Amino acid sequence: MNQSSKSPKIIFVTGTDTDAGKTVVATALLYSLAGAGYTTAALKPIAAGADVTEQGLRNDDALQLQAAATLAHDYQDVNPILFTDPIAPHIAALNEGVALSVESCVEQCQTVIQSDVDAVVVEGAGGWLVPLNDRSSMADLASALKAEVILVVGIKLGCINHALLTVEAIENSGLKLLGWIANHLHGEIPESAANIASLGSRINAPLLAEMPYIEAVQSSALSAEYIDVSLLKSYLD
């Protein structure tokens, strides 16, 4: 399904908060797209939280995305901006003396964004309105990348409010919500099915997957079977 004469579709994965499960979902989406015959590239524009490796500083989320894409890119292309401490990006940038901006971030994403693939899966940092600087947020980055959005809803107490506020913010940004994914963060919580049904009746976008609780992040490849990529076909094709 490679569309070599066209620009790739940009899918921005955001979450209701920092622990909603964006990485598990984004990597599962990459595996699922590959299983459906689509070529993919992965991008984690900004990451906060680095491990020291023989190759240099690395972020585990970005490494998982890099490994799941069908087209390999160097780590620095997959994750062009990396901060050491696992804190909000704008605070990490301030602490490290980095001037973080949407424009510079988009420029550093171009190698992956211009890949000859069907889709680029982009994982945000934190939630939709996490600041990048005094003026801009992750929402502005998604808009600048001309992305469409998948929302990961971490199923827990309070998720209905978090999810609906995030959906409203996405809609107010002018970007399209392609769909949402209900991600069980723990074992069954009371009335989780009722919570998901309540969200389904209020979110004007398809439920792409209900993902069960998975203890190991490495199970993302197995999680791919839960995502209904056919619901994205009209967008991807």
C-alpha positions in Angstrom: 0.0 0.0 0.0 3.0 2.3 -0.2 2.1 5.6 -1.7 5.5 6.7 -3.0 4.0 9.6 -4.9 2.2 11.0 -1.9 3.2 12.4 1.5 2.7 10.0 4.4 -0.3 10.4 6.7 0.7 11.8 10.0 -1.0 10.1 13.0 -0.4 11.9 16.3 -1.0 9.7 19.4 -1.9 11.7 22.5 -3.3 10.7 25.9 -5.5 11.9 28.7 -2.4 12.2 30.8 1.2 11.1 31.0 0.4 7.5 32.2 -2.5 6.8 29.8 -0.4 4.3 27.8 0.6 6.2 24.7 3.7 4.2 24.0 2.0 0.8 24.3 -0.7 2.0 22.0 1.6 3.8 19.5 3.9 0.7 19.1 0.8 -1.6 18.9 -0.6 0.7 16.2 2.7 0.5 14.2 2.6 -3.3 14.4 -1.1 -3.4 13.5 -0.5 -1.1 10.5 2.3 -3.3 9.3 0.2 -6.4 9.7 -2.4 -4.7 7.4 0.2 -4.1 4.8 1.0 -0.4 5.4 4.6 0.9 5.6 5.4 3.0 8.6 7.9 5.3 10.3 7.9 6.3 13.9 8.6 9.6 15.6 8.9 10.8 19.2 9.8 14.4 18.7 10.3 15.3 22.3 11.2 12.9 25.1 12.0 13.6 28.8 13.7 10.8 30.7 16.9 9.3 29.4 19.0 6.2 30.1 22.8 6.1 29.6 23.7 3.4 27.0 26.8 2.5 25.0 25.2 4.4 22.1 24.6 7.5 24.2 21.5 8.8 26.0 18.3 7.0 25.0 14.6 7.1 25.9 13.0 3.7 26.2 9.7 4.9 24.6 11.5 6.1 21.6 13.4 2.9 21.3 10.2 0.9 21.3 8.7 3.1 18.5 12.0 2.8 16.5 11.9 -1.0 16.7 8.2 -1.2 15.7 8.4 0.8 12.4 8.7 -0.9 9.1 11.2 1.7 7.9 14.3 2.0 10.1 15.6 5.5 11.0 18.6 6.5 13.2 17.7 7.1 16.8 18.4 10.8 16.5 15.8 11.1 13.7 13.2 9.2 15.7 13.8 11.2 18.8 15.5 14.5 17.8 14.9 16.2 21.2 15.8 14.3 24.4 16.0 15.7 27.9 17.6 13.8 30.8 15.0 14.2 33.5 11.6 12.7 33.3 9.7 15.9 33.8 7.5 18.3 31.8 9.3 19.2 28.5 9.2 23.0 29.0 10.7 22.6 32.5 13.3 20.2 31.3 14.2 22.5 28.5 14.5 25.4 30.9 16.7 23.4 33.2 19.0 22.4 30.4 19.2 25.8 28.8 17.4 24.8 25.6 15.1 27.1 23.7 12.3 24.7 22.8 9.9 25.9 20.0 7.4 24.3 17.6 9.3 25.6 14.6 12.7 24.0 15.7 11.0 20.8 16.6 9.2 20.5 13.3 12.4 21.2 11.4 14.2 18.4 13.3 11.3 16.0 12.5 11.6 16.4 8.7 13.7 13.3 8.0 11.0 11.1 9.3 8.0 13.2 8.2 9.3 13.1 4.6 9.8 9.3 4.6 8.5 7.3 1.7 5.9 5.4 3.8 2.1 5.2 4.1 2.0 6.5 7.7 4.1 8.2 10.3 3.0 7.5 13.9 4.0 10.3 16.2 3.9 9.9 20.0 3.4 13.1 21.9 4.9 13.8 25.4 2.4 13.9 28.3 -1.1 15.1 27.5 -2.5 17.3 24.7 -1.9 20.7 26.3 1.5 20.0 27.9 3.6 23.2 27.4 6.6 23.4 25.1 7.4 27.0 26.2 5.5 30.0 27.5 3.3 30.2 24.4 3.1 26.8 22.8 1.9 23.3 23.6 1.9 19.8 22.3 -1.3 20.7 20.5 0.5 23.4 18.5 3.1 20.8 17.5 0.5 18.4 16.3 -1.1 21.2 14.3 2.2 22.2 12.8 2.9 18.6 11.7 -0.5 18.6 10.0 -1.5 15.5 11.9 -4.7 13.8 12.7 -5.1 12.5 16.2 -5.7 9.3 18.1 -6.6 9.7 21.8 -5.5 7.1 24.3 -7.9 7.1 27.3 -6.4 5.5 30.4 -9.4 3.7 31.9 -9.5 4.6 35.6 -11.6 6.6 38.0 -12.0 10.1 36.6 -11.3 9.1 33.0 -14.6 10.3 31.6 -13.9 13.9 32.6 -10.3 13.7 31.4 -11.2 12.2 28.1 -14.1 14.6 27.3 -12.0 17.7 28.2 -9.2 16.4 25.9 -11.6 15.7 23.1 -13.0 19.2 23.4 -9.5 20.6 23.3 -8.6 18.6 20.2 -11.7 19.7 18.4 -11.0 23.3 19.4 -7.6 23.0 17.8 -9.2 22.4 14.5 -7.6 18.9 14.1 -9.5 15.8 13.3 -9.9 13.1 16.0 -9.4 9.9 14.0 -10.5 7.7 16.9 -9.9 6.8 20.5 -8.5 3.8 22.3 -9.7 2.6 25.7 -6.6 1.3 27.5 -7.0 -0.6 30.8 -4.3 0.6 33.0 -5.0 -1.9 35.8 -7.2 -4.9 36.3 -10.9 -4.4 36.1 -12.1 -1.2 37.7 -15.7 -0.9 38.9 -18.1 -0.2 36.0 -15.2 0.0 33.4 -17.6 -1.2 30.7 -20.1 1.5 31.6 -17.4 4.1 31.6 -16.3 3.1 28.1 -20.0 3.1 26.9 -20.5 6.5 28.3 -17.5 7.8 26.4 -18.5 6.0 23.2 -21.9 7.8 23.3 -20.2 11.2 23.8 -17.1 11.1 21.5 -17.8 11.7 17.9 -15.0 9.4 16.6 -14.8 5.6 16.5 -13.5 3.4 19.3 -10.5 1.8 17.6 -9.6 -0.6 20.4 -10.3 -1.7 23.9 -7.0 -2.9 25.1 -6.8 -5.1 28.1 -4.4 -4.6 31.0 -0.9 -5.8 29.9 1.8 -6.0 32.5 4.8 -5.9 30.1 5.3 -3.0 27.7 7.1 -5.5 25.5 3.7 -7.0 24.8 2.8 -4.2 22.4 3.3 -6.5 19.4 0.6 -8.8 20.8 -1.6 -5.8 21.6 -1.7 -5.0 17.9 -4.5 -7.6 17.4 -6.9 -5.4 19.4 -6.7 -2.4 17.1 -9.2 -2.3 14.2 -7.1 -0.7 11.5 -10.0 -1.1 9.0 -11.6 1.9 10.8 -8.7 4.0 9.6 -8.7 2.8 6.0 -10.6 5.8 4.5 -7.9 8.0 6.0 -4.9 5.9 5.1 -6.0 5.1 1.5 
